[in-house]
Amino acid sequence: MKNDAHSLQALGYDLAEIRDEFIGVRGKGGARVGLYEADMTQAYAEISRVLKPAGKAAIVIGDATVGGQKVRTT
């Protein structure tokens, strides 16, 4: 969230209020990875639901670091 804090605040979001809904920052340790995967599965389903037939979506995902270890999320 640190990378996006300035943009979110400029858009009027309260970071403390939205933190628990932000994909990739919920949970601790290994549980965070499971929550991330569940959140992304839900996000993909919603993207699929709202796209027009033959529509396209671009999703930019980078690898993560959890507890000092690199987690491949791409």
N, CA, C and O atoms as a Maestro MAE file, in Angstrom:
{
 s_m_m2io_version
 :::
 2.0.0
}

f_m_ct {
 s_m_title
 :::
 protein
 m_atom[296] {
  # First column is atom index #
  i_m_mmod_type
  r_m_x_coord
  r_m_y_coord
  r_m_z_coord
  i_m_residue_number
  s_m_chain_name
  s_m_pdb_residue_name
  s_m_pdb_atom_name
  i_m_atomic_number
  :::
  1 25 0.811 -1.190 0.000 1 A "MET " " N  " 7
  2 3 0.000 0.000 0.000 1 A "MET " " CA " 6
  3 2 0.856 1.256 0.000 1 A "MET " " C  " 6
  4 15 0.413 2.314 -0.447 1 A "MET " " O  " 8
  5 25 2.076 1.144 0.497 2 A "LYS " " N  " 7
  6 3 2.941 2.324 0.574 2 A "LYS " " CA " 6
  7 2 3.141 2.949 -0.799 2 A "LYS " " C  " 6
  8 15 3.148 4.173 -0.933 2 A "LYS " " O  " 8
  9 25 3.306 2.108 -1.822 3 A "ASN " " N  " 7
  10 3 3.551 2.627 -3.170 3 A "ASN " " CA " 6
  11 2 2.383 3.443 -3.694 3 A "ASN " " C  " 6
  12 15 2.574 4.390 -4.457 3 A "ASN " " O  " 8
  13 25 1.172 3.077 -3.287 4 A "ASP " " N  " 7
  14 3 -0.027 3.720 -3.815 4 A "ASP " " CA " 6
  15 2 -0.647 4.730 -2.862 4 A "ASP " " C  " 6
  16 15 -1.647 5.359 -3.205 4 A "ASP " " O  " 8
  17 25 -0.080 4.900 -1.676 5 A "ALA " " N  " 7
  18 3 -0.683 5.749 -0.640 5 A "ALA " " CA " 6
  19 2 -0.972 7.157 -1.137 5 A "ALA " " C  " 6
  20 15 -2.069 7.673 -0.924 5 A "ALA " " O  " 8
  21 25 -0.011 7.781 -1.793 6 A "HIS " " N  " 7
  22 3 -0.216 9.166 -2.231 6 A "HIS " " CA " 6
  23 2 -1.362 9.282 -3.234 6 A "HIS " " C  " 6
  24 15 -2.138 10.236 -3.183 6 A "HIS " " O  " 8
  25 25 -1.468 8.327 -4.132 7 A "SER " " N  " 7
  26 3 -2.544 8.350 -5.131 7 A "SER " " CA " 6
  27 2 -3.899 8.114 -4.483 7 A "SER " " C  " 6
  28 15 -4.871 8.805 -4.788 7 A "SER " " O  " 8
  29 25 -3.960 7.143 -3.597 8 A "LEU " " N  " 7
  30 3 -5.223 6.826 -2.926 8 A "LEU " " CA " 6
  31 2 -5.695 7.990 -2.066 8 A "LEU " " C  " 6
  32 15 -6.886 8.299 -2.038 8 A "LEU " " O  " 8
  33 25 -4.769 8.636 -1.363 9 A "GLN " " N  " 7
  34 3 -5.134 9.783 -0.545 9 A "GLN " " CA " 6
  35 2 -5.594 10.944 -1.414 9 A "GLN " " C  " 6
  36 15 -6.536 11.650 -1.054 9 A "GLN " " O  " 8
  37 25 -4.941 11.148 -2.550 10 A "ALA " " N  " 7
  38 3 -5.346 12.219 -3.463 10 A "ALA " " CA " 6
  39 2 -6.754 11.980 -4.010 10 A "ALA " " C  " 6
  40 15 -7.471 12.927 -4.332 10 A "ALA " " O  " 8
  41 25 -7.141 10.713 -4.111 11 A "LEU " " N  " 7
  42 3 -8.482 10.369 -4.575 11 A "LEU " " CA " 6
  43 2 -9.512 10.408 -3.444 11 A "LEU " " C  " 6
  44 15 -10.698 10.162 -3.664 11 A "LEU " " O  " 8
  45 25 -9.042 10.720 -2.224 12 A "GLY " " N  " 7
  46 3 -9.952 10.878 -1.102 12 A "GLY " " CA " 6
  47 2 -10.172 9.640 -0.253 12 A "GLY " " C  " 6
  48 15 -11.071 9.623 0.588 12 A "GLY " " O  " 8
  49 25 -9.365 8.596 -0.456 13 A "TYR " " N  " 7
  50 3 -9.523 7.378 0.339 13 A "TYR " " CA " 6
  51 2 -8.829 7.520 1.686 13 A "TYR " " C  " 6
  52 15 -7.780 8.156 1.791 13 A "TYR " " O  " 8
  53 25 -9.417 6.930 2.705 14 A "ASP " " N  " 7
  54 3 -8.818 6.829 4.030 14 A "ASP " " CA " 6
  55 2 -8.097 5.487 4.067 14 A "ASP " " C  " 6
  56 15 -8.742 4.438 4.056 14 A "ASP " " O  " 8
  57 25 -6.774 5.508 4.111 15 A "LEU " " N  " 7
  58 3 -5.985 4.273 4.020 15 A "LEU " " CA " 6
  59 2 -6.312 3.279 5.131 15 A "LEU " " C  " 6
  60 15 -6.370 2.075 4.883 15 A "LEU " " O  " 8
  61 25 -6.524 3.762 6.334 16 A "ALA " " N  " 7
  62 3 -6.853 2.865 7.442 16 A "ALA " " CA " 6
  63 2 -8.189 2.172 7.196 16 A "ALA " " C  " 6
  64 15 -8.385 1.024 7.594 16 A "ALA " " O  " 8
  65 25 -9.087 2.865 6.550 17 A "GLU " " N  " 7
  66 3 -10.427 2.332 6.300 17 A "GLU " " CA " 6
  67 2 -10.430 1.252 5.216 17 A "GLU " " C  " 6
  68 15 -11.185 0.285 5.314 17 A "GLU " " O  " 8
  69 25 -9.596 1.406 4.186 18 A "ILE " " N  " 7
  70 3 -9.616 0.461 3.065 18 A "ILE " " CA " 6
  71 2 -8.555 -0.623 3.158 18 A "ILE " " C  " 6
  72 15 -8.552 -1.542 2.339 18 A "ILE " " O  " 8
  73 25 -7.658 -0.545 4.129 19 A "ARG " " N  " 7
  74 3 -6.545 -1.489 4.218 19 A "ARG " " CA " 6
  75 2 -7.007 -2.945 4.229 19 A "ARG " " C  " 6
  76 15 -6.419 -3.785 3.547 19 A "ARG " " O  " 8
  77 25 -8.048 -3.249 4.992 20 A "ASP " " N  " 7
  78 3 -8.508 -4.639 5.113 20 A "ASP " " CA " 6
  79 2 -9.171 -5.165 3.850 20 A "ASP " " C  " 6
  80 15 -9.440 -6.362 3.744 20 A "ASP " " O  " 8
  81 25 -9.437 -4.280 2.888 21 A "GLU " " N  " 7
  82 3 -10.041 -4.703 1.631 21 A "GLU " " CA " 6
  83 2 -9.027 -4.729 0.484 21 A "GLU " " C  " 6
  84 15 -9.358 -5.130 -0.632 21 A "GLU " " O  " 8
  85 25 -7.814 -4.308 0.757 22 A "PHE " " N  " 7
  86 3 -6.781 -4.182 -0.263 22 A "PHE " " CA " 6
  87 2 -6.159 -5.548 -0.536 22 A "PHE " " C  " 6
  88 15 -5.687 -6.206 0.391 22 A "PHE " " O  " 8
  89 25 -6.154 -5.976 -1.781 23 A "ILE " " N  " 7
  90 3 -5.595 -7.279 -2.139 23 A "ILE " " CA " 6
  91 2 -4.091 -7.285 -1.882 23 A "ILE " " C  " 6
  92 15 -3.375 -6.374 -2.298 23 A "ILE " " O  " 8
  93 25 -3.622 -8.325 -1.191 24 A "GLY " " N  " 7
  94 3 -2.187 -8.509 -0.984 24 A "GLY " " CA " 6
  95 2 -1.656 -8.013 0.343 24 A "GLY " " C  " 6
  96 15 -0.488 -8.250 0.651 24 A "GLY " " O  " 8
  97 25 -2.470 -7.331 1.148 25 A "VAL " " N  " 7
  98 3 -1.966 -6.850 2.439 25 A "VAL " " CA " 6
  99 2 -2.733 -7.437 3.616 25 A "VAL " " C  " 6
  100 15 -2.412 -7.157 4.770 25 A "VAL " " O  " 8
  101 25 -3.749 -8.254 3.326 26 A "ARG " " N  " 7
  102 3 -4.522 -8.866 4.413 26 A "ARG " " CA " 6
  103 2 -3.787 -10.085 4.952 26 A "ARG " " C  " 6
  104 15 -3.142 -10.814 4.199 26 A "ARG " " O  " 8
  105 25 -3.887 -10.301 6.249 27 A "GLY " " N  " 7
  106 3 -3.313 -11.490 6.867 27 A "GLY " " CA " 6
  107 2 -1.836 -11.351 7.186 27 A "GLY " " C  " 6
  108 15 -1.201 -10.343 6.879 27 A "GLY " " O  " 8
  109 25 -1.313 -12.389 7.809 28 A "LYS " " N  " 7
  110 3 0.099 -12.428 8.209 28 A "LYS " " CA " 6
  111 2 0.743 -13.714 7.700 28 A "LYS " " C  " 6
  112 15 0.083 -14.749 7.611 28 A "LYS " " O  " 8
  113 25 2.012 -13.649 7.372 29 A "GLY " " N  " 7
  114 3 2.783 -14.831 6.986 29 A "GLY " " CA " 6
  115 2 2.156 -15.619 5.848 29 A "GLY " " C  " 6
  116 15 1.698 -15.048 4.859 29 A "GLY " " O  " 8
  117 25 2.142 -16.930 5.999 30 A "GLY " " N  " 7
  118 3 1.614 -17.815 4.963 30 A "GLY " " CA " 6
  119 2 0.134 -17.606 4.700 30 A "GLY " " C  " 6
  120 15 -0.335 -17.829 3.584 30 A "GLY " " O  " 8
  121 25 -0.610 -17.177 5.721 31 A "ALA " " N  " 7
  122 3 -2.045 -16.917 5.537 31 A "ALA " " CA " 6
  123 2 -2.259 -15.797 4.525 31 A "ALA " " C  " 6
  124 15 -3.262 -15.781 3.811 31 A "ALA " " O  " 8
  125 25 -1.323 -14.871 4.467 32 A "ARG " " N  " 7
  126 3 -1.438 -13.754 3.521 32 A "ARG " " CA " 6
  127 2 -1.458 -14.260 2.083 32 A "ARG " " C  " 6
  128 15 -2.191 -13.733 1.245 32 A "ARG " " O  " 8
  129 25 -0.653 -15.281 1.799 33 A "VAL " " N  " 7
  130 3 -0.588 -15.839 0.447 33 A "VAL " " CA " 6
  131 2 -1.925 -16.483 0.081 33 A "VAL " " C  " 6
  132 15 -2.416 -16.295 -1.032 33 A "VAL " " O  " 8
  133 25 -2.513 -17.233 0.997 34 A "GLY " " N  " 7
  134 3 -3.808 -17.860 0.759 34 A "GLY " " CA " 6
  135 2 -4.903 -16.835 0.539 34 A "GLY " " C  " 6
  136 15 -5.742 -17.004 -0.346 34 A "GLY " " O  " 8
  137 25 -4.904 -15.769 1.337 35 A "LEU " " N  " 7
  138 3 -5.893 -14.697 1.173 35 A "LEU " " CA " 6
  139 2 -5.700 -13.994 -0.163 35 A "LEU " " C  " 6
  140 15 -6.672 -13.644 -0.833 35 A "LEU " " O  " 8
  141 25 -4.443 -13.789 -0.551 36 A "TYR " " N  " 7
  142 3 -4.149 -13.167 -1.849 36 A "TYR " " CA " 6
  143 2 -4.721 -14.012 -2.983 36 A "TYR " " C  " 6
  144 15 -5.371 -13.492 -3.889 36 A "TYR " " O  " 8
  145 25 -4.471 -15.330 -2.923 37 A "GLU " " N  " 7
  146 3 -4.969 -16.220 -3.976 37 A "GLU " " CA " 6
  147 2 -6.493 -16.211 -4.032 37 A "GLU " " C  " 6
  148 15 -7.072 -16.198 -5.118 37 A "GLU " " O  " 8
  149 25 -7.145 -16.217 -2.876 38 A "ALA " " N  " 7
  150 3 -8.607 -16.174 -2.835 38 A "ALA " " CA " 6
  151 2 -9.128 -14.846 -3.391 38 A "ALA " " C  " 6
  152 15 -10.095 -14.823 -4.153 38 A "ALA " " O  " 8
  153 25 -8.491 -13.756 -3.011 39 A "ASP " " N  " 7
  154 3 -8.896 -12.437 -3.515 39 A "ASP " " CA " 6
  155 2 -8.734 -12.339 -5.025 39 A "ASP " " C  " 6
  156 15 -9.595 -11.796 -5.717 39 A "ASP " " O  " 8
  157 25 -7.620 -12.870 -5.532 40 A "MET " " N  " 7
  158 3 -7.375 -12.793 -6.979 40 A "MET " " CA " 6
  159 2 -8.360 -13.679 -7.740 40 A "MET " " C  " 6
  160 15 -8.802 -13.314 -8.829 40 A "MET " " O  " 8
  161 25 -8.705 -14.832 -7.184 41 A "THR " " N  " 7
  162 3 -9.698 -15.694 -7.818 41 A "THR " " CA " 6
  163 2 -11.029 -14.946 -7.929 41 A "THR " " C  " 6
  164 15 -11.696 -14.999 -8.962 41 A "THR " " O  " 8
  165 25 -11.403 -14.258 -6.866 42 A "GLN " " N  " 7
  166 3 -12.640 -13.469 -6.879 42 A "GLN " " CA " 6
  167 2 -12.532 -12.311 -7.879 42 A "GLN " " C  " 6
  168 15 -13.497 -12.012 -8.584 42 A "GLN " " O  " 8
  169 25 -11.382 -11.668 -7.942 43 A "ALA " " N  " 7
  170 3 -11.188 -10.555 -8.882 43 A "ALA " " CA " 6
  171 2 -11.285 -11.046 -10.328 43 A "ALA " " C  " 6
  172 15 -11.913 -10.393 -11.161 43 A "ALA " " O  " 8
  173 25 -10.665 -12.194 -10.631 44 A "TYR " " N  " 7
  174 3 -10.740 -12.735 -11.990 44 A "TYR " " CA " 6
  175 2 -12.175 -13.073 -12.364 44 A "TYR " " C  " 6
  176 15 -12.595 -12.837 -13.497 44 A "TYR " " O  " 8
  177 25 -12.926 -13.621 -11.422 45 A "ALA " " N  " 7
  178 3 -14.327 -13.957 -11.690 45 A "ALA " " CA " 6
  179 2 -15.132 -12.693 -11.994 45 A "ALA " " C  " 6
  180 15 -15.967 -12.690 -12.898 45 A "ALA " " O  " 8
  181 25 -14.885 -11.630 -11.248 46 A "GLU " " N  " 7
  182 3 -15.613 -10.378 -11.471 46 A "GLU " " CA " 6
  183 2 -15.212 -9.734 -12.795 46 A "GLU " " C  " 6
  184 15 -16.062 -9.203 -13.510 46 A "GLU " " O  " 8
  185 25 -13.930 -9.777 -13.123 47 A "ILE " " N  " 7
  186 3 -13.468 -9.245 -14.411 47 A "ILE " " CA " 6
  187 2 -14.142 -10.002 -15.543 47 A "ILE " " C  " 6
  188 15 -14.620 -9.399 -16.504 47 A "ILE " " O  " 8
  189 25 -14.178 -11.311 -15.431 48 A "SER " " N  " 7
  190 3 -14.814 -12.144 -16.447 48 A "SER " " CA " 6
  191 2 -16.302 -11.827 -16.567 48 A "SER " " C  " 6
  192 15 -16.850 -11.802 -17.669 48 A "SER " " O  " 8
  193 25 -16.943 -11.589 -15.449 49 A "ARG " " N  " 7
  194 3 -18.379 -11.308 -15.439 49 A "ARG " " CA " 6
  195 2 -18.719 -10.007 -16.156 49 A "ARG " " C  " 6
  196 15 -19.723 -9.935 -16.866 49 A "ARG " " O  " 8
  197 25 -17.886 -8.973 -15.977 50 A "VAL " " N  " 7
  198 3 -18.234 -7.660 -16.517 50 A "VAL " " CA " 6
  199 2 -17.663 -7.375 -17.907 50 A "VAL " " C  " 6
  200 15 -18.077 -6.418 -18.561 50 A "VAL " " O  " 8
  201 25 -16.718 -8.196 -18.359 51 A "LEU " " N  " 7
  202 3 -16.162 -7.971 -19.697 51 A "LEU " " CA " 6
  203 2 -17.199 -8.291 -20.771 51 A "LEU " " C  " 6
  204 15 -17.963 -9.250 -20.655 51 A "LEU " " O  " 8
  205 25 -17.209 -7.483 -21.797 52 A "LYS " " N  " 7
  206 3 -18.061 -7.778 -22.946 52 A "LYS " " CA " 6
  207 2 -17.520 -9.021 -23.651 52 A "LYS " " C  " 6
  208 15 -16.341 -9.347 -23.507 52 A "LYS " " O  " 8
  209 25 -18.367 -9.717 -24.410 53 A "PRO " " N  " 7
  210 3 -17.864 -10.867 -25.175 53 A "PRO " " CA " 6
  211 2 -16.661 -10.449 -26.034 53 A "PRO " " C  " 6
  212 15 -16.687 -9.408 -26.691 53 A "PRO " " O  " 8
  213 25 -15.645 -11.251 -26.017 54 A "ALA " " N  " 7
  214 3 -14.386 -10.993 -26.727 54 A "ALA " " CA " 6
  215 2 -13.652 -9.767 -26.175 54 A "ALA " " C  " 6
  216 15 -12.715 -9.271 -26.802 54 A "ALA " " O  " 8
  217 25 -14.079 -9.275 -24.991 55 A "GLY " " N  " 7
  218 3 -13.392 -8.143 -24.364 55 A "GLY " " CA " 6
  219 2 -12.035 -8.561 -23.837 55 A "GLY " " C  " 6
  220 15 -11.743 -9.750 -23.718 55 A "GLY " " O  " 8
  221 25 -11.224 -7.596 -23.529 56 A "LYS " " N  " 7
  222 3 -9.872 -7.864 -23.041 56 A "LYS " " CA " 6
  223 2 -9.631 -7.111 -21.743 56 A "LYS " " C  " 6
  224 15 -10.208 -6.048 -21.514 56 A "LYS " " O  " 8
  225 25 -8.787 -7.662 -20.907 57 A "ALA " " N  " 7
  226 3 -8.380 -7.025 -19.657 57 A "ALA " " CA " 6
  227 2 -6.881 -7.236 -19.489 57 A "ALA " " C  " 6
  228 15 -6.356 -8.289 -19.849 57 A "ALA " " O  " 8
  229 25 -6.206 -6.257 -18.955 58 A "ALA " " N  " 7
  230 3 -4.776 -6.373 -18.654 58 A "ALA " " CA " 6
  231 2 -4.613 -6.348 -17.138 58 A "ALA " " C  " 6
  232 15 -5.156 -5.474 -16.463 58 A "ALA " " O  " 8
  233 25 -3.878 -7.292 -16.618 59 A "ILE " " N  " 7
  234 3 -3.636 -7.392 -15.182 59 A "ILE " " CA " 6
  235 2 -2.131 -7.404 -14.979 59 A "ILE " " C  " 6
  236 15 -1.438 -8.269 -15.514 59 A "ILE " " O  " 8
  237 25 -1.624 -6.454 -14.214 60 A "VAL " " N  " 7
  238 3 -0.187 -6.361 -13.955 60 A "VAL " " CA " 6
  239 2 0.071 -6.907 -12.559 60 A "VAL " " C  " 6
  240 15 -0.444 -6.383 -11.571 60 A "VAL " " O  " 8
  241 25 0.874 -7.965 -12.487 61 A "ILE " " N  " 7
  242 3 1.159 -8.629 -11.216 61 A "ILE " " CA " 6
  243 2 2.660 -8.826 -11.098 61 A "ILE " " C  " 6
  244 15 3.317 -9.237 -12.055 61 A "ILE " " O  " 8
  245 25 3.196 -8.534 -9.931 62 A "GLY " " N  " 7
  246 3 4.612 -8.776 -9.673 62 A "GLY " " CA " 6
  247 2 4.758 -9.796 -8.562 62 A "GLY " " C  " 6
  248 15 3.799 -10.068 -7.839 62 A "GLY " " O  " 8
  249 25 5.932 -10.359 -8.417 63 A "ASP " " N  " 7
  250 3 6.196 -11.276 -7.321 63 A "ASP " " CA " 6
  251 2 6.169 -10.509 -6.001 63 A "ASP " " C  " 6
  252 15 6.302 -9.285 -5.988 63 A "ASP " " O  " 8
  253 25 5.997 -11.223 -4.904 64 A "ALA " " N  " 7
  254 3 5.882 -10.598 -3.592 64 A "ALA " " CA " 6
  255 2 6.963 -11.131 -2.661 64 A "ALA " " C  " 6
  256 15 7.598 -12.146 -2.947 64 A "ALA " " O  " 8
  257 25 7.163 -10.444 -1.554 65 A "THR " " N  " 7
  258 3 8.046 -10.899 -0.494 65 A "THR " " CA " 6
  259 2 7.219 -11.007 0.775 65 A "THR " " C  " 6
  260 15 6.606 -10.032 1.210 65 A "THR " " O  " 8
  261 25 7.204 -12.193 1.368 66 A "VAL " " N  " 7
  262 3 6.458 -12.431 2.600 66 A "VAL " " CA " 6
  263 2 7.418 -13.009 3.621 66 A "VAL " " C  " 6
  264 15 8.016 -14.059 3.388 66 A "VAL " " O  " 8
  265 25 7.567 -12.337 4.742 67 A "GLY " " N  " 7
  266 3 8.470 -12.817 5.780 67 A "GLY " " CA " 6
  267 2 9.901 -12.931 5.301 67 A "GLY " " C  " 6
  268 15 10.642 -13.810 5.743 67 A "GLY " " O  " 8
  269 25 10.296 -12.039 4.390 68 A "GLY " " N  " 7
  270 3 11.666 -12.036 3.893 68 A "GLY " " CA " 6
  271 2 11.926 -13.044 2.772 68 A "GLY " " C  " 6
  272 15 13.043 -13.121 2.260 68 A "GLY " " O  " 8
  273 25 10.904 -13.820 2.386 69 A "GLN " " N  " 7
  274 3 11.078 -14.798 1.325 69 A "GLN " " CA " 6
  275 2 10.266 -14.408 0.103 69 A "GLN " " C  " 6
  276 15 9.114 -13.987 0.205 69 A "GLN " " O  " 8
  277 25 10.894 -14.559 -1.049 70 A "LYS " " N  " 7
  278 3 10.206 -14.240 -2.306 70 A "LYS " " CA " 6
  279 2 9.125 -15.280 -2.581 70 A "LYS " " C  " 6
  280 15 9.373 -16.484 -2.510 70 A "LYS " " O  " 8
  281 25 7.936 -14.803 -2.891 71 A "VAL " " N  " 7
  282 3 6.811 -15.665 -3.225 71 A "VAL " " CA " 6
  283 2 6.443 -15.373 -4.659 71 A "VAL " " C  " 6
  284 15 6.143 -14.231 -5.007 71 A "VAL " " O  " 8
  285 25 6.463 -16.380 -5.484 72 A "ARG " " N  " 7
  286 3 6.164 -16.186 -6.899 72 A "ARG " " CA " 6
  287 2 4.649 -16.090 -7.076 72 A "ARG " " C  " 6
  288 15 3.932 -17.073 -6.887 72 A "ARG " " O  " 8
  289 25 4.173 -14.913 -7.435 73 A "THR " " N  " 7
  290 3 2.736 -14.699 -7.625 73 A "THR " " CA " 6
  291 2 2.409 -14.447 -9.089 73 A "THR " " C  " 6
  292 15 1.244 -14.266 -9.441 73 A "THR " " O  " 8
  293 25 3.408 -14.435 -9.931 74 A "THR " " N  " 7
  294 3 3.166 -14.198 -11.361 74 A "THR " " CA " 6
  295 2 2.849 -15.494 -12.068 74 A "THR " " C  " 6
  296 15 2.616 -15.498 -13.276 74 A "THR " " O  " 8
  :::
 }
 m_bond[295] {
  # First column is bond index #
  i_m_from
  i_m_to
  i_m_order
  :::
  1 1 2 1
  2 2 3 1
  3 3 4 2
  4 3 5 1
  5 5 6 1
  6 6 7 1
  7 7 8 2
  8 7 9 1
  9 9 10 1
  10 10 11 1
  11 11 12 2
  12 11 13 1
  13 13 14 1
  14 14 15 1
  15 15 16 2
  16 15 17 1
  17 17 18 1
  18 18 19 1
  19 19 20 2
  20 19 21 1
  21 21 22 1
  22 22 23 1
  23 23 24 2
  24 23 25 1
  25 25 26 1
  26 26 27 1
  27 27 28 2
  28 27 29 1
  29 29 30 1
  30 30 31 1
  31 31 32 2
  32 31 33 1
  33 33 34 1
  34 34 35 1
  35 35 36 2
  36 35 37 1
  37 37 38 1
  38 38 39 1
  39 39 40 2
  40 39 41 1
  41 41 42 1
  42 42 43 1
  43 43 44 2
  44 43 45 1
  45 45 46 1
  46 46 47 1
  47 47 48 2
  48 47 49 1
  49 49 50 1
  50 50 51 1
  51 51 52 2
  52 51 53 1
  53 53 54 1
  54 54 55 1
  55 55 56 2
  56 55 57 1
  57 57 58 1
  58 58 59 1
  59 59 60 2
  60 59 61 1
  61 61 62 1
  62 62 63 1
  63 63 64 2
  64 63 65 1
  65 65 66 1
  66 66 67 1
  67 67 68 2
  68 67 69 1
  69 69 70 1
  70 70 71 1
  71 71 72 2
  72 71 73 1
  73 73 74 1
  74 74 75 1
  75 75 76 2
  76 75 77 1
  77 77 78 1
  78 78 79 1
  79 79 80 2
  80 79 81 1
  81 81 82 1
  82 82 83 1
  83 83 84 2
  84 83 85 1
  85 85 86 1
  86 86 87 1
  87 87 88 2
  88 87 89 1
  89 89 90 1
  90 90 91 1
  91 91 92 2
  92 91 93 1
  93 93 94 1
  94 94 95 1
  95 95 96 2
  96 95 97 1
  97 97 98 1
  98 98 99 1
  99 99 100 2
  100 99 101 1
  101 101 102 1
  102 102 103 1
  103 103 104 2
  104 103 105 1
  105 105 106 1
  106 106 107 1
  107 107 108 2
  108 107 109 1
  109 109 110 1
  110 110 111 1
  111 111 112 2
  112 111 113 1
  113 113 114 1
  114 114 115 1
  115 115 116 2
  116 115 117 1
  117 117 118 1
  118 118 119 1
  119 119 120 2
  120 119 121 1
  121 121 122 1
  122 122 123 1
  123 123 124 2
  124 123 125 1
  125 125 126 1
  126 126 127 1
  127 127 128 2
  128 127 129 1
  129 129 130 1
  130 130 131 1
  131 131 132 2
  132 131 133 1
  133 133 134 1
  134 134 135 1
  135 135 136 2
  136 135 137 1
  137 137 138 1
  138 138 139 1
  139 139 140 2
  140 139 141 1
  141 141 142 1
  142 142 143 1
  143 143 144 2
  144 143 145 1
  145 145 146 1
  146 146 147 1
  147 147 148 2
  148 147 149 1
  149 149 150 1
  150 150 151 1
  151 151 152 2
  152 151 153 1
  153 153 154 1
  154 154 155 1
  155 155 156 2
  156 155 157 1
  157 157 158 1
  158 158 159 1
  159 159 160 2
  160 159 161 1
  161 161 162 1
  162 162 163 1
  163 163 164 2
  164 163 165 1
  165 165 166 1
  166 166 167 1
  167 167 168 2
  168 167 169 1
  169 169 170 1
  170 170 171 1
  171 171 172 2
  172 171 173 1
  173 173 174 1
  174 174 175 1
  175 175 176 2
  176 175 177 1
  177 177 178 1
  178 178 179 1
  179 179 180 2
  180 179 181 1
  181 181 182 1
  182 182 183 1
  183 183 184 2
  184 183 185 1
  185 185 186 1
  186 186 187 1
  187 187 188 2
  188 187 189 1
  189 189 190 1
  190 190 191 1
  191 191 192 2
  192 191 193 1
  193 193 194 1
  194 194 195 1
  195 195 196 2
  196 195 197 1
  197 197 198 1
  198 198 199 1
  199 199 200 2
  200 199 201 1
  201 201 202 1
  202 202 203 1
  203 203 204 2
  204 203 205 1
  205 205 206 1
  206 206 207 1
  207 207 208 2
  208 207 209 1
  209 209 210 1
  210 210 211 1
  211 211 212 2
  212 211 213 1
  213 213 214 1
  214 214 215 1
  215 215 216 2
  216 215 217 1
  217 217 218 1
  218 218 219 1
  219 219 220 2
  220 219 221 1
  221 221 222 1
  222 222 223 1
  223 223 224 2
  224 223 225 1
  225 225 226 1
  226 226 227 1
  227 227 228 2
  228 227 229 1
  229 229 230 1
  230 230 231 1
  231 231 232 2
  232 231 233 1
  233 233 234 1
  234 234 235 1
  235 235 236 2
  236 235 237 1
  237 237 238 1
  238 238 239 1
  239 239 240 2
  240 239 241 1
  241 241 242 1
  242 242 243 1
  243 243 244 2
  244 243 245 1
  245 245 246 1
  246 246 247 1
  247 247 248 2
  248 247 249 1
  249 249 250 1
  250 250 251 1
  251 251 252 2
  252 251 253 1
  253 253 254 1
  254 254 255 1
  255 255 256 2
  256 255 257 1
  257 257 258 1
  258 258 259 1
  259 259 260 2
  260 259 261 1
  261 261 262 1
  262 262 263 1
  263 263 264 2
  264 263 265 1
  265 265 266 1
  266 266 267 1
  267 267 268 2
  268 267 269 1
  269 269 270 1
  270 270 271 1
  271 271 272 2
  272 271 273 1
  273 273 274 1
  274 274 275 1
  275 275 276 2
  276 275 277 1
  277 277 278 1
  278 278 279 1
  279 279 280 2
  280 279 281 1
  281 281 282 1
  282 282 283 1
  283 283 284 2
  284 283 285 1
  285 285 286 1
  286 286 287 1
  287 287 288 2
  288 287 289 1
  289 289 290 1
  290 290 291 1
  291 291 292 2
  292 291 293 1
  293 293 294 1
  294 294 295 1
  295 295 296 2
  :::
 }
}
